[in-house]
Amino acid sequence: MHSPDLKISPEKEKALCSFAPNADEHRTSTHFVSLAAGIPGIRACLMATILALCGVGLTAQGLVIDRNSVADFDRIPTEYKERAAQLRMLFMDRSVGANISSSLDCLASPWSTAPSYCKRYQHRDSAYAVDPSEVYWNGVWDRSRWTYVFWPNNCSEDVQCFADFAEPMMDTLDVAGCQFSYLAVTPGSRIADTVNGFFGSKPGRNHAKVYADFAAHHAGKTIVWWTTSLARGIGTPESESFNAQMREYARNNGVVLFDVADILSHDPAGKPCYDNRDGVDYLDEQHPDDGLSVPAICPQYTTETEGGHLGSISAGGIRVAKAFWVLMARIAGWDGLTGAADQRGDHPVRAFPNPAGDHLLIDWTHSKLQGPLRWELRDLTTGRTWLSGTGREVPHSQTSLSLGGIPAGIYQFSVFTGGRRSSVQLVAIRSSTH
């Protein structure tokens, strides 16, 4: 039978090809189905087709770790968990960096014996408590070769300072980077200025060119670019502009970006959070609404009314730490496709037909999972979760999901039990007739 020509839009090609940071590090997942979604009658392609499409272009596309990467923590294969742990890493930051480092220490202990500050899901305002699964992890995650340092005295949040500090030790490092804190994006800051800012037209000490030149000088190392930390009061136009500039630079230059701001400005369900100048009273904070909605740290991740430290409640720090591990595993060579469940050959829940049209059937027949459970269907191009659900018990037969109104694309169907992702499958969806 003659197969139709495979024509994939640049957007869908990017979605299919944006997983692996290195073209020579592909691994095949037996449950990965690639499809030029939206083309009637097209059959599922072989992974080899995807590799041919992606080729060496993957390297140029760089790597972005953001809020959609947090759930991938539970899929990191043991091989790449171990490889990541062997990487020698340095990151420079202010106090939120210390919070992140502390959360990495949390993951370095079994959950059952970790300190209580690692597992705080309740909030002093109960409206902002999170599900206990947000502060749960399996296993021990050794970060002993990853070092956090505070910015040098009298030289804070300046990439030339970072370069001068790191240069003498680069022979002993594999990965390095620095983050600007929310104090660098306060009202009136010039960091996002189009002339004198970090990405401005007039290079200075604290400029993207300095950081890029440092990375080029150490081409055998991985230099990580970061978006800023955020606070309840910062959210500012400066932070919004700078982080947007950072994301655009990452897209255009193929760098490795750890998008901490994206993680912290979305709650665990993916809902965006905005600054505290909203006319909503919270404890002793009573700011009037300024008419702006600027991304800020979610109240689920801090108990501060103006600041953004992650220590008093655990969810924000643990989510960033999990994403940090995904970052390091990807740098270590993980393609982001195959996962722990794929390696075990344990796929207790199956989604079909694949590709799907109007409906997607979820087959639970051979599942040995135990409830309660949570599931979601997420668009890998946009990161949007289109369908989700929960249950006290795992179904024993099949569930039919209506796909009416869901656009064609590549989707990830995930099932979460026991606080971790227990099953994952990539699904192609054709244009619905609804």
ROLO-906017 format. One record per residue (C-alpha): residue in three letters; x, y, z. Coordinates in steps of 0.001 Angstrom, whole numbers, padded with zeros to 6 digits, always signed. Example, Ala and Ser with C-alpha at 12.3 -4.5 7.8 and 13.67 -1.06 7.14 Angstrom:
Ala+012300-004500+007800
Ser+013670-001060+007140
! end
This chain:
Met+000000+000000+000000
His+001269+003424-000907
Ser+001934+005644+002096
Pro+001045+009330+001789
Asp+003845+011857+001838
Leu+004745+012961+005338
Lys+004345+016714+005638
Ile+004845+018214+009058
Ser+004538+021880+009906
Pro+007536+023588+011537
Glu+005560+023853+014781
Lys+004821+020116+014912
Glu+008361+019252+013847
Lys+009621+021362+016743
Ala+007257+019567+019122
Leu+008519+016202+017918
Cys+012165+017169+017882
Ser+012585+019296+021009
Phe+013281+016554+023524
Ala+016970+015661+023204
Pro+019783+018170+023740
Asn+022244+016091+021726
Ala+021527+014405+018419
Asp+023664+011393+019313
Glu+021785+010700+022540
His+018467+009443+021143
Arg+016825+006479+022792
Thr+013740+004779+021359
Ser+010607+004431+023464
Thr+008434+001488+022527
His+005401+003603+023397
Phe+006339+006654+021335
Val+004041+007176+018375
Ser+004921+009947+015937
Leu+002366+011391+013560
Ala+001866+014370+011319
Ala-001310+015154+013203
Gly-004232+016530+011254
Ile-003457+014727+007967
Pro-006365+012321+007335
Gly-005465+008684+006914
Ile-001811+009017+007756
Arg-000299+006098+009603
Ala+001909+006205+012664
Cys+005534+006749+011653
Leu+008532+004831+012835
Met+010846+006518+015330
Ala+013525+006405+012655
Thr+011484+008922+010684
Ile+011525+011279+013630
Leu+015271+010913+014043
Ala+015739+011686+010365
Leu+013517+014741+010675
Cys+015269+016029+013754
Gly+018853+015236+012837
Val+021510+017541+014197
Gly+018985+020340+014514
Leu+018270+019208+018046
Thr+021529+020666+019268
Ala+020673+024045+017777
Gln+017311+024041+019522
Gly+018891+023905+022958
Leu+016963+022812+026009
Val+014307+024511+028123
Ile+013279+023159+031520
Asp+010100+024768+032822
Arg+006889+023982+034718
Asn+006014+021213+032264
Ser+009268+019431+033139
Val+008493+018926+036831
Ala+006399+015797+036245
Asp+009254+014257+034236
Phe+011205+013824+037467
Asp+009386+010551+038111
Arg+010390+009248+034677
Ile+014141+009818+034894
Pro+015753+006468+034036
Thr+018135+005062+036633
Glu+021016+005269+034162
Tyr+020598+009016+033729
Lys+019871+009615+037379
Glu+023292+008110+038072
Arg+024964+009985+035226
Ala+023477+013270+036410
Ala+024697+012643+039947
Gln+028241+012282+038609
Leu+028223+015670+036907
Arg+030223+018346+038728
Met+028012+021386+038950
Leu+028265+024929+040339
Phe+025427+027428+040570
Met+025585+030925+042032
Asp+022553+032654+043508
Arg+021215+034657+046423
Ser+019000+033347+049227
Val+016422+031648+047005
Gly+019336+029650+045632
Ala+019978+028494+049182
Asn+016324+027412+049341
Ile+016766+025462+046097
Ser+019944+023853+047410
Ser+018146+022910+050620
Ser+015363+021305+048586
Leu+017946+019325+046627
Asp+019226+018132+049994
Cys+015679+017021+050803
Leu+015624+014757+047756
Ala+018984+013338+048805
Ser+017246+011590+051717
Pro+014503+008977+051627
Trp+011145+010701+051940
Ser+010329+008782+055112
Thr+013397+010093+056958
Ala+013721+013543+055369
Pro+013436+016563+057693
Ser+009946+017894+058294
Tyr+010731+021148+056487
Cys+010978+019105+053281
Lys+007386+017871+053523
Arg+005300+020886+054535
Tyr+002217+020987+052341
Gln-000070+022868+054723
His-000119+026668+054559
Arg-000889+029252+057225
Asp-003730+030211+054881
Ser-005480+026910+054174
Ala-006626+028176+050768
Tyr-003031+027794+049598
Ala-002279+024322+050949
Val-001191+021796+048314
Asp-001776+018111+047798
Pro+000678+016046+049897
Ser+001872+014355+046699
Glu+003565+017640+045723
Val+006148+017109+048458
Tyr+006625+013371+047930
Trp+009443+011593+046109
Asn+010747+008070+045701
Gly+014321+007020+046306
Val+017498+008902+047169
Trp+018839+011563+044809
Asp+022508+012262+045478
Arg+023446+015884+044724
Ser+026776+015829+046551
Arg+028695+016955+043436
Trp+026418+019950+042848
Thr+027591+023063+044682
Tyr+025635+026195+045511
Val+027528+029420+046299
Phe+026278+032871+047250
Trp+027309+035830+045125
Pro+030714+037298+046122
Asn+030781+040280+048472
Asn+030333+043668+046789
Cys+029789+041986+043445
Ser+026281+040605+043461
Glu+024193+039616+040444
Asp+026795+040498+037840
Val+027756+037855+035269
Gln+031314+039163+035050
Cys+031604+038469+038788
Phe+030322+034955+038180
Ala+032768+034402+035322
Asp+035697+035690+037395
Phe+034693+033446+040302
Ala+034145+030310+038218
Glu+037062+030639+035796
Pro+039792+029177+038071
Met+037718+026046+038743
Met+036232+025340+035314
Asp+038615+022433+034758
Thr+036928+020715+037695
Leu+033340+021418+036571
Asp+030989+019987+033962
Val+028041+022361+034440
Ala+027879+025931+035754
Gly+025500+028862+035860
Cys+024080+031737+037862
Gln+020643+033140+038590
Phe+019466+036694+039140
Ser+017190+036976+042153
Tyr+013967+038927+042394
Leu+016023+041762+043919
Ala+017566+042314+040475
Val+014153+043020+038939
Thr+012687+045460+041455
Pro+010790+048515+040182
Gly+013206+050881+038473
Ser+015791+048205+037691
Arg+017531+048677+034352
Ile+018177+044971+033777
Ala+015496+044808+031068
Asp+016378+048171+029514
Thr+016695+047957+025737
Val+019952+049927+025797
Asn+021674+049357+029144
Gly+019983+046118+030175
Phe+021265+042555+030191
Phe+020172+042067+026585
Gly+020512+045751+025694
Ser+022274+047270+022724
Lys+025130+048615+024874
Pro+027204+045717+026305
Gly+028739+046133+029747
Arg+029954+043933+032584
Asn+026530+042518+033310
His+025479+041619+029790
Ala+024397+038518+027910
Lys+027468+038835+025691
Val+029761+038407+028713
Tyr+027911+035233+029699
Ala+027825+033946+026114
Asp+031548+034624+025653
Phe+032266+032759+028887
Ala+030230+029812+027593
Ala+032018+029903+024235
His+035390+029912+025983
His+034336+026725+027779
Ala+032657+025010+024862
Gly+033164+021574+026405
Lys+031098+022563+029437
Thr+027385+023242+029832
Ile+026575+026788+030912
Val+023003+027101+032146
Trp+020974+030269+031657
Trp+018259+031023+034231
Thr+015163+033143+034510
Thr+014846+034996+037813
Ser+013313+033975+041077
Leu+010087+035830+041890
Ala+008349+037263+044947
Arg+004758+038133+045827
Gly+005558+041807+045332
Ile+007976+041114+042441
Gly+006203+040443+039815
Thr+007140+043724+038254
Pro+007107+044940+034666
Glu+010904+044626+034902
Ser+010793+040937+035872
Glu+008176+040172+033229
Ser+010200+041904+030523
Phe+013554+040426+031541
Asn+012249+036870+031732
Ala+010527+037253+028367
Gln+013821+038495+026910
Met+015648+035534+028441
Arg+013194+033046+026908
Glu+013450+034710+023519
Tyr+017247+034626+023699
Ala+017157+030929+024594
Arg+014887+030162+021635
Asn+017026+032128+019216
Asn+020428+030941+020413
Gly+019900+027306+021392
Val+021157+027627+024966
Val+020201+025562+028008
Leu+017572+027483+029991
Phe+016327+026678+033491
Asp+013057+028601+033589
Val+012590+028888+037343
Ala+010266+031873+036934
Asp+007872+029762+034875
Ile+007835+027049+037548
Leu+007264+029453+040425
Ser+004605+031534+038650
His+002273+028579+038049
Asp+000537+026609+040773
Pro+000715+022787+040810
Ala-002345+022599+038533
Gly-000679+024896+035991
Lys-002745+027996+036775
Pro-000736+031234+036420
Cys-000131+033378+039510
Tyr+000165+037150+039580
Asp+001541+039876+041844
Asn-000056+040920+045124
Arg-001229+044329+043875
Asp-004621+042836+043176
Gly-006972+044311+045772
Val-007175+040976+047594
Asp-006307+041185+051298
Tyr-003859+038551+052497
Leu-002840+038630+056169
Asp-001236+042062+056673
Glu-000938+042776+052933
Gln-003704+045038+051627
His-002468+046475+048338
Pro-005058+048063+046045
Asp-005497+046676+042547
Asp-003100+048411+040156
Gly-004843+047002+037095
Leu-001840+044898+036057
Ser-001449+041132+036145
Val+002285+040503+036362
Pro+003601+036937+036832
Ala+004769+036397+040419
Ile+005488+033508+042746
Cys+002370+031567+043675
Pro+001235+031884+047301
Gln+001297+028068+047426
Tyr+005100+028291+047333
Thr+005825+030944+049975
Thr+004212+032227+053149
Glu+005689+035706+052711
Thr+003348+038521+051726
Glu+006005+040527+049851
Gly+009015+038222+049446
Gly+009478+034895+047727
His+011558+032570+049878
Leu+010718+028896+049553
Gly+011522+027564+053009
Ser+008355+027958+055069
Ile+006266+025707+052834
Ser+007910+022996+050780
Ala+006062+022694+047474
Gly+007872+025445+045557
Gly+011340+024309+046535
Ile+010582+020644+045874
Arg+009100+021416+042456
Val+012172+023431+041477
Ala+014468+020701+042839
Lys+012657+018043+040804
Ala+012967+020190+037683
Phe+016650+020690+038547
Trp+017102+016924+038413
Val+015348+016776+035050
Leu+017718+019502+033836
Met+020792+017589+034963
Ala+019513+014271+033588
Arg+018918+015901+030210
Ile+022405+017416+030269
Ala+023706+013941+031150
Gly+022167+012597+027950
Trp+018585+011611+028721
Asp+016394+012241+025676
Gly+013284+012916+027747
Leu+011324+010307+025781
Thr+012072+007008+027418
Gly+011409+006851+031121
Ala+011615+004607+034136
Ala+008303+002952+033225
Asp+009487+002424+029637
Gln+012645+000696+030837
Arg+010672-001676+033041
Gly+008324-002511+030195
Asp+005563-001807+032717
His+002695+000012+031030
Pro-000311-000886+033149
Val-002594+001631+031454
Arg-002997+001852+027667
Ala-004462+004688+025595
Phe-005787+003842+022117
Pro-006493+004133+019205
Asn-003248+005832+018389
Pro-003651+008080+016442
Ala-007000+009016+017954
Gly-009917+010898+016442
Asp-013129+011721+018283
His-012512+009493+021298
Leu-009621+008036+023240
Leu-010126+004758+025083
Ile-008206+004176+028302
Asp-007757+000474+029025
Trp-007248-000281+032724
Thr-007855-004046+032365
His-004319-005173+033152
Ser-003539-002427+035632
Lys-002100-003437+038979
Leu-002099+000132+040244
Gln-003902+001010+043436
Gly-005930+004181+043980
Pro-006365+007004+044553
Leu-005170+008205+041171
Arg-004939+011277+038993
Trp-004618+011393+035202
Glu-004083+014094+032591
Leu-003810+014585+028827
Arg-001266+017322+028049
Asp-000367+018984+024748
Leu+003401+018661+024292
Thr+003539+021679+021969
Thr+001877+024214+024263
Gly+002086+022496+027653
Arg-001673+022911+028121
Thr-003548+020203+030016
Trp-006759+019567+028068
Leu-008289+016746+030079
Ser-007721+015548+033632
Gly-009467+013551+036290
Thr-009157+011849+039643
Gly-010534+008732+041263
Arg-010474+006948+044574
Glu-009973+003593+042884
Val-008362+002425+039649
Pro-011037+001425+037090
His-011178-002250+036117
Ser-012289-001861+032505
Gln-012177+000898+029895
Thr-012852+004626+030051
Ser-013857+006621+026974
Leu-012659+010223+026720
Ser-014293+012618+024268
Leu-011732+014598+022279
Gly-014197+017080+020825
Gly-012655+020529+020597
Ile-009099+019322+021222
Pro-006770+020390+018394
Ala-004632+017950+016452
Gly-001207+017390+017912
Ile+001077+015220+020014
Tyr-000151+014635+023560
Gln+001121+012943+026694
Phe-001315+010809+028680
Ser-000086+010336+032251
Val-001453+008482+035255
Phe-000264+009427+038745
Thr-000586+007147+041774
Gly+001132+007238+045138
Gly+002396+010750+044504
Arg+004331+009803+041370
Arg+003741+009276+037684
Ser+003080+005564+037267
Ser+002317+005346+033559
Val+002949+007573+030571
Gln+002190+007248+026872
Leu+002548+009629+023947
Val-000601+009873+021841
Ala-001225+011510+018476
Ile-004623+013154+017991
Arg-006081+013914+014576
Ser-008523+016716+013874
Ser-011832+015979+015565
Thr-015092+016103+013653
His-016732+017935+016569
! end
